[in-house]
């Protein structure tokens, strides 16, 4: 160990083995301060909304549409939808939010608030200001803070639609992970519909760790599904399963077509979003293969889906 490393350990009250020099029981008790909620109401004023809409459609959309080749499907399902709704999508890239904001009908784009991780987008004041203004974002505590969850409730009550990513974090390999119940609970509590959204190709276009899309204008697909309304007496868990299956069918529709996706069993559709049970490099290889929409023909598979 270098001398400078030893000095750093000692300054941090650690010995050369990295162990604390003072037992935890001997340290004075400190009251843990709760994280203060960053105010975002200013970002939903009329002036901020006008600036945001110009930034979203004039800057964000221009960048996303020039750096990738977006294919938008299913916006006709939103034609008759009025009032607030909860847009629920998988999450694999920082491109996801700009693609949805740039493709959703304008009447929703102007009244859409985006749930963003409080420990990532609201950890620094400058980042919180930019995120709130550009995306109309509000903080969501990934550990489940009730105080921050109540903000989503207030926004729905005020007539705002929400864009939520129930996976709570971007995918590390392009495939979906388990979704949390928060979005389904909001829909069942307020009686608002959930709009399932499936994004394909965004991980390959801008994977985790990159600050700019990959060169070559890769094809990305944004596919909207029919709005799902909570049924009378339906609990949040049952509605969550129905919503997850709808996203899974949208996911497989890109490869098997509309009719075959409807005939896909809910469990099979959800399983398809999880990807093959294989090594990480193979999962990433499979998730970044060209989409069928790139040239109108089915993409050649490297491995059959029946193999693991």
C-alpha positions as a Markdown table, in Angstrom:
| # | Residue | x | y | z |
|---|---|---|---|---|
| 1 | Unk | 0.0 | 0.0 | 0.0 |
| 2 | Unk | 1.3 | 3.4 | -0.9 |
| 3 | Unk | 1.9 | 6.1 | 1.8 |
| 4 | Unk | -0.8 | 8.3 | 0.3 |
| 5 | Unk | -3.3 | 5.5 | 0.5 |
| 6 | Unk | -2.4 | 4.9 | 4.2 |
| 7 | Unk | -2.9 | 8.7 | 4.9 |
| 8 | Unk | -6.3 | 8.6 | 3.3 |
| 9 | Unk | -7.4 | 5.6 | 5.4 |
| 10 | Unk | -6.2 | 7.3 | 8.6 |
| 11 | Unk | -8.0 | 10.5 | 7.7 |
| 12 | Unk | -11.1 | 8.5 | 7.3 |
| 13 | Unk | -10.6 | 7.0 | 10.7 |
| 14 | Unk | -9.6 | 3.6 | 9.3 |
| 15 | Unk | -6.5 | 1.5 | 9.9 |
| 16 | Unk | -4.3 | -0.1 | 7.3 |
| 17 | Unk | -6.7 | -3.0 | 7.0 |
| 18 | Unk | -9.6 | -0.7 | 6.2 |
| 19 | Unk | -11.3 | -1.3 | 9.6 |
| 20 | Unk | -12.8 | 1.5 | 11.7 |
| 21 | Unk | -10.5 | 2.6 | 14.5 |
| 22 | Unk | -13.4 | 3.6 | 16.7 |
| 23 | Unk | -16.1 | 1.0 | 17.5 |
| 24 | Unk | -19.5 | 2.0 | 16.3 |
| 25 | Unk | -20.9 | 1.6 | 19.8 |
| 26 | Unk | -18.5 | 4.3 | 21.0 |
| 27 | Unk | -19.4 | 6.9 | 18.4 |
| 28 | Unk | -21.8 | 9.7 | 19.4 |
| 29 | Unk | -25.4 | 9.2 | 18.3 |
| 30 | Unk | -26.4 | 11.5 | 15.4 |
| 31 | Unk | -29.9 | 12.1 | 14.3 |
| 32 | Unk | -30.3 | 11.2 | 10.6 |
| 33 | Unk | -31.5 | 14.0 | 8.6 |
| 34 | Unk | -34.2 | 13.3 | 6.0 |
| 35 | Unk | -33.4 | 14.3 | 2.4 |
| 36 | Unk | -35.2 | 17.5 | 1.7 |
| 37 | Unk | -37.6 | 17.4 | -1.3 |
| 38 | Unk | -36.4 | 19.5 | -4.2 |
| 39 | Unk | -39.2 | 21.9 | -5.2 |
| 40 | Unk | -40.5 | 21.3 | -8.7 |
| 41 | Unk | -43.8 | 23.2 | -8.8 |
| 42 | Unk | -42.1 | 26.1 | -10.6 |
| 43 | Unk | -41.4 | 23.8 | -13.5 |
| 44 | Unk | -45.1 | 23.4 | -14.1 |
| 45 | Unk | -45.9 | 27.1 | -14.4 |
| 46 | Unk | -47.1 | 28.4 | -17.8 |
| 47 | Unk | -43.8 | 30.2 | -18.5 |
| 48 | Unk | -41.7 | 27.1 | -17.7 |
| 49 | Unk | -44.1 | 25.0 | -19.8 |
| 50 | Unk | -43.6 | 27.1 | -22.8 |
| 51 | Unk | -39.8 | 27.0 | -22.5 |
| 52 | Unk | -39.9 | 23.3 | -22.0 |
| 53 | Unk | -42.1 | 22.5 | -25.0 |
| 54 | Unk | -39.7 | 24.5 | -27.2 |
| 55 | Unk | -36.7 | 22.6 | -25.8 |
| 56 | Unk | -38.4 | 19.2 | -26.1 |
| 57 | Unk | -39.6 | 19.6 | -29.6 |
| 58 | Unk | -36.9 | 21.9 | -30.9 |
| 59 | Unk | -33.8 | 20.4 | -29.3 |
| 60 | Unk | -34.4 | 17.0 | -27.7 |
| 61 | Unk | -36.5 | 15.7 | -30.6 |
| 62 | Unk | -34.1 | 17.1 | -33.2 |
| 63 | Unk | -31.1 | 15.4 | -31.5 |
| 64 | Unk | -32.9 | 12.0 | -31.0 |
| 65 | Unk | -34.4 | 12.0 | -34.5 |
| 66 | Unk | -31.1 | 12.9 | -36.2 |
| 67 | Unk | -28.9 | 10.5 | -34.2 |
| 68 | Unk | -31.2 | 7.5 | -34.4 |
| 69 | Unk | -33.9 | 6.2 | -36.8 |
| 70 | Unk | -37.1 | 6.3 | -34.7 |
| 71 | Unk | -40.1 | 4.1 | -35.7 |
| 72 | Unk | -43.3 | 5.1 | -33.9 |
| 73 | Unk | -46.2 | 2.6 | -33.7 |
| 74 | Unk | -49.6 | 2.7 | -32.0 |
| 75 | Unk | -50.2 | 6.4 | -31.4 |
| 76 | Unk | -53.7 | 5.9 | -32.9 |
| 77 | Unk | -54.7 | 4.1 | -29.7 |
| 78 | Unk | -54.4 | 7.4 | -27.9 |
| 79 | Unk | -56.8 | 9.3 | -30.1 |
| 80 | Unk | -59.8 | 8.9 | -27.9 |
| 81 | Unk | -58.0 | 9.1 | -24.6 |
| 82 | Unk | -58.9 | 12.1 | -22.5 |
| 83 | Unk | -57.7 | 13.2 | -19.1 |
| 84 | Unk | -54.7 | 12.1 | -17.2 |
| 85 | Unk | -53.0 | 8.7 | -17.8 |
| 86 | Unk | -50.0 | 6.9 | -16.6 |
| 87 | Unk | -47.5 | 6.0 | -19.4 |
| 88 | Unk | -45.6 | 2.9 | -18.3 |
| 89 | Unk | -42.5 | 1.8 | -20.2 |
| 90 | Unk | -39.4 | -0.3 | -20.0 |
| 91 | Unk | -36.1 | 1.5 | -19.4 |
| 92 | Unk | -32.8 | 0.8 | -21.1 |
| 93 | Unk | -31.3 | 4.1 | -22.1 |
| 94 | Unk | -31.2 | 7.9 | -21.6 |
| 95 | Unk | -32.8 | 8.0 | -25.0 |
| 96 | Unk | -36.1 | 6.6 | -23.7 |
| 97 | Unk | -37.5 | 9.7 | -22.3 |
| 98 | Unk | -36.7 | 12.0 | -25.3 |
| 99 | Unk | -38.2 | 9.4 | -27.6 |
| 100 | Unk | -41.5 | 9.2 | -25.7 |
| 101 | Unk | -41.8 | 13.0 | -25.2 |
| 102 | Unk | -41.1 | 13.5 | -28.9 |
| 103 | Unk | -43.6 | 10.9 | -30.1 |
| 104 | Unk | -46.5 | 11.3 | -27.7 |
| 105 | Unk | -49.4 | 13.5 | -29.0 |
| 106 | Unk | -49.0 | 17.2 | -28.1 |
| 107 | Unk | -52.0 | 17.3 | -25.8 |
| 108 | Unk | -50.2 | 14.8 | -23.5 |
| 109 | Unk | -46.7 | 16.2 | -24.0 |
| 110 | Unk | -47.8 | 19.6 | -22.6 |
| 111 | Unk | -49.2 | 18.0 | -19.5 |
| 112 | Unk | -46.8 | 15.1 | -18.9 |
| 113 | Unk | -44.6 | 14.8 | -15.8 |
| 114 | Unk | -41.7 | 12.4 | -15.7 |
| 115 | Unk | -40.7 | 10.4 | -12.7 |
| 116 | Unk | -37.0 | 10.5 | -12.1 |
| 117 | Unk | -34.7 | 8.8 | -9.6 |
| 118 | Unk | -34.2 | 11.2 | -6.7 |
| 119 | Unk | -30.7 | 9.8 | -5.9 |
| 120 | Unk | -29.5 | 10.3 | -9.5 |
| 121 | Unk | -31.2 | 13.3 | -11.1 |
| 122 | Unk | -31.8 | 15.3 | -7.9 |
| 123 | Unk | -28.6 | 14.7 | -6.0 |
| 124 | Unk | -27.0 | 18.0 | -7.3 |
| 125 | Unk | -29.0 | 21.3 | -7.5 |
| 126 | Unk | -27.9 | 22.1 | -11.0 |
| 127 | Unk | -28.9 | 18.7 | -12.3 |
| 128 | Unk | -32.2 | 18.9 | -10.5 |
| 129 | Unk | -33.0 | 22.3 | -12.1 |
| 130 | Unk | -32.1 | 21.2 | -15.6 |
| 131 | Unk | -34.1 | 17.9 | -15.2 |
| 132 | Unk | -37.1 | 19.7 | -13.8 |
| 133 | Unk | -37.2 | 22.3 | -16.5 |
| 134 | Unk | -36.4 | 20.2 | -19.6 |
| 135 | Unk | -38.4 | 17.0 | -18.6 |
| 136 | Unk | -40.9 | 18.4 | -16.1 |
| 137 | Unk | -39.4 | 15.7 | -13.8 |
| 138 | Unk | -40.3 | 15.1 | -10.2 |
| 139 | Unk | -38.2 | 13.0 | -7.8 |
| 140 | Unk | -39.0 | 9.4 | -7.1 |
| 141 | Unk | -37.2 | 7.6 | -4.2 |
| 142 | Unk | -36.2 | 4.2 | -5.4 |
| 143 | Unk | -36.2 | 3.0 | -1.8 |
| 144 | Unk | -39.9 | 3.8 | -1.5 |
| 145 | Unk | -40.3 | 7.2 | 0.3 |
| 146 | Unk | -44.0 | 7.8 | 1.0 |
| 147 | Unk | -43.5 | 11.5 | 1.0 |
| 148 | Unk | -42.2 | 11.5 | -2.6 |
| 149 | Unk | -44.8 | 9.0 | -3.7 |
| 150 | Unk | -47.5 | 11.5 | -2.6 |
| 151 | Unk | -46.2 | 14.0 | -5.2 |
| 152 | Unk | -47.3 | 11.6 | -8.0 |
| 153 | Unk | -50.7 | 11.4 | -6.3 |
| 154 | Unk | -51.0 | 15.2 | -6.2 |
| 155 | Unk | -49.9 | 15.5 | -9.9 |
| 156 | Unk | -52.6 | 13.0 | -11.0 |
| 157 | Unk | -55.2 | 14.9 | -8.9 |
| 158 | Unk | -54.2 | 18.1 | -10.7 |
| 159 | Unk | -54.8 | 16.6 | -14.1 |
| 160 | Unk | -51.2 | 15.8 | -15.1 |
| 161 | Unk | -50.3 | 12.6 | -16.9 |
| 162 | Unk | -47.2 | 10.7 | -15.7 |
| 163 | Unk | -44.4 | 8.9 | -17.4 |
| 164 | Unk | -43.0 | 6.2 | -15.1 |
| 165 | Unk | -40.3 | 3.5 | -15.5 |
| 166 | Unk | -41.3 | 0.8 | -13.0 |
| 167 | Unk | -38.0 | -1.0 | -13.4 |
| 168 | Unk | -36.5 | 1.9 | -11.3 |
| 169 | Unk | -33.2 | 1.8 | -13.2 |
| 170 | Unk | -31.9 | 1.4 | -16.7 |
| 171 | Unk | -31.1 | -2.1 | -18.0 |
| 172 | Unk | -27.5 | -3.2 | -17.9 |
| 173 | Unk | -27.9 | -5.6 | -20.8 |
| 174 | Unk | -30.9 | -4.4 | -22.8 |
| 175 | Unk | -33.4 | -6.8 | -21.3 |
| 176 | Unk | -36.2 | -6.0 | -18.9 |
| 177 | Unk | -36.1 | -6.7 | -15.2 |
| 178 | Unk | -39.0 | -7.0 | -12.7 |
| 179 | Unk | -41.3 | -4.0 | -12.5 |
| 180 | Unk | -42.5 | -2.5 | -9.2 |
| 181 | Unk | -46.2 | -2.1 | -8.2 |
| 182 | Unk | -46.2 | 1.7 | -7.8 |
| 183 | Unk | -47.6 | 2.5 | -11.2 |
| 184 | Unk | -50.4 | -0.1 | -10.9 |
| 185 | Unk | -51.2 | 1.2 | -7.5 |
| 186 | Unk | -51.6 | 4.8 | -8.7 |
| 187 | Unk | -53.9 | 3.7 | -11.5 |
| 188 | Unk | -56.1 | 1.6 | -9.2 |
| 189 | Unk | -56.2 | 4.3 | -6.6 |
| 190 | Unk | -57.1 | 7.2 | -8.9 |
| 191 | Unk | -59.1 | 5.2 | -11.6 |
| 192 | Unk | -56.8 | 6.4 | -14.4 |
| 193 | Unk | -55.7 | 4.3 | -17.3 |
| 194 | Unk | -52.2 | 2.9 | -17.9 |
| 195 | Unk | -50.7 | 3.3 | -21.4 |
| 196 | Unk | -48.2 | 0.4 | -21.9 |
| 197 | Unk | -45.1 | 1.5 | -23.9 |
| 198 | Unk | -42.4 | -0.9 | -25.3 |
| 199 | Unk | -39.0 | 0.5 | -26.4 |
| 200 | Unk | -36.8 | -1.6 | -28.6 |
| 201 | Unk | -33.3 | -0.8 | -29.8 |
| 202 | Unk | -32.5 | 2.1 | -27.4 |
| 203 | Unk | -29.9 | 0.0 | -25.5 |
| 204 | Unk | -28.0 | -0.6 | -28.7 |
| 205 | Unk | -28.3 | 3.0 | -29.8 |
| 206 | Unk | -27.2 | 4.5 | -26.5 |
| 207 | Unk | -26.2 | 1.9 | -23.8 |
| 208 | Unk | -25.7 | 2.6 | -20.2 |
| 209 | Unk | -22.5 | 4.6 | -19.6 |
| 210 | Unk | -22.6 | 6.6 | -22.8 |
| 211 | Unk | -23.5 | 10.3 | -23.0 |
| 212 | Unk | -24.2 | 10.4 | -26.7 |
| 213 | Unk | -25.9 | 8.0 | -29.1 |
| 214 | Unk | -23.8 | 5.5 | -31.0 |
| 215 | Unk | -22.9 | 6.5 | -34.6 |
| 216 | Unk | -24.8 | 5.1 | -37.5 |
| 217 | Unk | -28.4 | 6.1 | -36.8 |
| 218 | Unk | -29.6 | 2.8 | -35.3 |
| 219 | Unk | -33.2 | 2.0 | -35.6 |
| 220 | Unk | -35.2 | 2.4 | -32.4 |
| 221 | Unk | -38.9 | 1.5 | -32.0 |
| 222 | Unk | -41.5 | 3.2 | -29.7 |
| 223 | Unk | -44.6 | 1.1 | -29.6 |
| 224 | Unk | -47.7 | 2.3 | -27.7 |
| 225 | Unk | -50.5 | -0.1 | -26.7 |
| 226 | Unk | -54.2 | 0.3 | -25.9 |
| 227 | Unk | -54.9 | 2.1 | -22.7 |
| 228 | Unk | -55.7 | -0.3 | -19.8 |
| 229 | Unk | -58.4 | 0.7 | -17.3 |
| 230 | Unk | -58.5 | -0.9 | -13.8 |
| 231 | Unk | -61.5 | -3.2 | -13.6 |
| 232 | Unk | -64.1 | -2.9 | -10.8 |
| 233 | Unk | -62.7 | -4.6 | -7.7 |
| 234 | Unk | -59.3 | -5.3 | -9.4 |
| 235 | Unk | -56.3 | -5.0 | -7.0 |
| 236 | Unk | -53.0 | -3.4 | -7.8 |
| 237 | Unk | -51.2 | -6.7 | -8.1 |
| 238 | Unk | -53.7 | -8.1 | -10.6 |
| 239 | Unk | -53.7 | -4.9 | -12.7 |
| 240 | Unk | -49.8 | -4.9 | -12.5 |
| 241 | Unk | -49.8 | -8.4 | -14.0 |
| 242 | Unk | -52.1 | -7.4 | -16.8 |
| 243 | Unk | -50.0 | -4.2 | -17.5 |
| 244 | Unk | -46.8 | -6.2 | -17.5 |
| 245 | Unk | -48.2 | -8.7 | -20.0 |
| 246 | Unk | -49.3 | -5.9 | -22.3 |
| 247 | Unk | -45.8 | -4.5 | -22.4 |
| 248 | Unk | -44.5 | -8.0 | -23.1 |
| 249 | Unk | -46.9 | -8.4 | -26.0 |
| 250 | Unk | -45.7 | -5.0 | -27.4 |
| 251 | Unk | -42.2 | -6.2 | -27.0 |
| 252 | Unk | -42.6 | -9.4 | -29.0 |
| 253 | Unk | -44.9 | -7.8 | -31.6 |
| 254 | Unk | -41.8 | -6.2 | -33.1 |
| 255 | Unk | -40.6 | -9.7 | -34.1 |
| 256 | Unk | -43.7 | -11.9 | -34.5 |
| 257 | Unk | -46.3 | -9.4 | -35.7 |
| 258 | Unk | -49.6 | -8.1 | -34.3 |
| 259 | Unk | -51.7 | -11.3 | -34.7 |
| 260 | Unk | -49.1 | -13.7 | -33.2 |
| 261 | Unk | -48.4 | -11.3 | -30.3 |
| 262 | Unk | -52.1 | -11.3 | -29.4 |
| 263 | Unk | -52.0 | -15.1 | -29.3 |
| 264 | Unk | -48.9 | -15.1 | -27.1 |
| 265 | Unk | -49.6 | -16.2 | -23.5 |
| 266 | Unk | -49.0 | -13.5 | -20.9 |
| 267 | Unk | -46.4 | -15.6 | -19.2 |
| 268 | Unk | -44.5 | -16.2 | -22.4 |
| 269 | Unk | -44.7 | -12.5 | -23.4 |
| 270 | Unk | -43.2 | -11.5 | -20.1 |
| 271 | Unk | -40.5 | -14.2 | -20.3 |
| 272 | Unk | -39.5 | -13.0 | -23.7 |
| 273 | Unk | -38.6 | -9.5 | -22.3 |
| 274 | Unk | -36.2 | -11.1 | -19.8 |
| 275 | Unk | -34.0 | -12.5 | -22.6 |
| 276 | Unk | -32.0 | -15.7 | -22.9 |
| 277 | Unk | -30.6 | -17.4 | -19.8 |
| 278 | Unk | -27.0 | -17.1 | -21.0 |
| 279 | Unk | -23.7 | -15.4 | -20.3 |
| 280 | Unk | -23.8 | -11.6 | -20.1 |
| 281 | Unk | -21.9 | -11.1 | -23.4 |
| 282 | Unk | -24.4 | -13.2 | -25.3 |
| 283 | Unk | -27.4 | -11.4 | -23.7 |
| 284 | Unk | -26.0 | -8.1 | -24.8 |
| 285 | Unk | -25.2 | -9.4 | -28.3 |
| 286 | Unk | -28.8 | -10.6 | -28.7 |
| 287 | Unk | -30.3 | -7.4 | -27.3 |
| 288 | Unk | -28.3 | -5.2 | -29.7 |
| 289 | Unk | -29.0 | -7.2 | -32.9 |
| 290 | Unk | -30.7 | -5.2 | -35.7 |
| 291 | Unk | -34.4 | -4.8 | -35.4 |
| 292 | Unk | -36.8 | -6.0 | -38.2 |
| 293 | Unk | -37.9 | -2.3 | -38.7 |
| 294 | Unk | -34.4 | -1.4 | -39.9 |
| 295 | Unk | -35.0 | -2.7 | -43.4 |
| 296 | Unk | -38.5 | -4.1 | -43.4 |
| 297 | Unk | -37.2 | -7.7 | -43.3 |
| 298 | Unk | -36.9 | -10.1 | -40.3 |
| 299 | Unk | -33.6 | -9.8 | -38.6 |
| 300 | Unk | -31.4 | -12.9 | -38.7 |
| 301 | Unk | -31.1 | -14.5 | -35.3 |
| 302 | Unk | -27.7 | -15.6 | -34.1 |
| 303 | Unk | -29.2 | -18.2 | -31.7 |
| 304 | Unk | -32.6 | -19.8 | -31.8 |
| 305 | Unk | -34.9 | -18.6 | -29.0 |
| 306 | Unk | -35.5 | -22.2 | -27.8 |
| 307 | Unk | -31.8 | -22.6 | -26.7 |
| 308 | Unk | -30.5 | -21.2 | -23.5 |
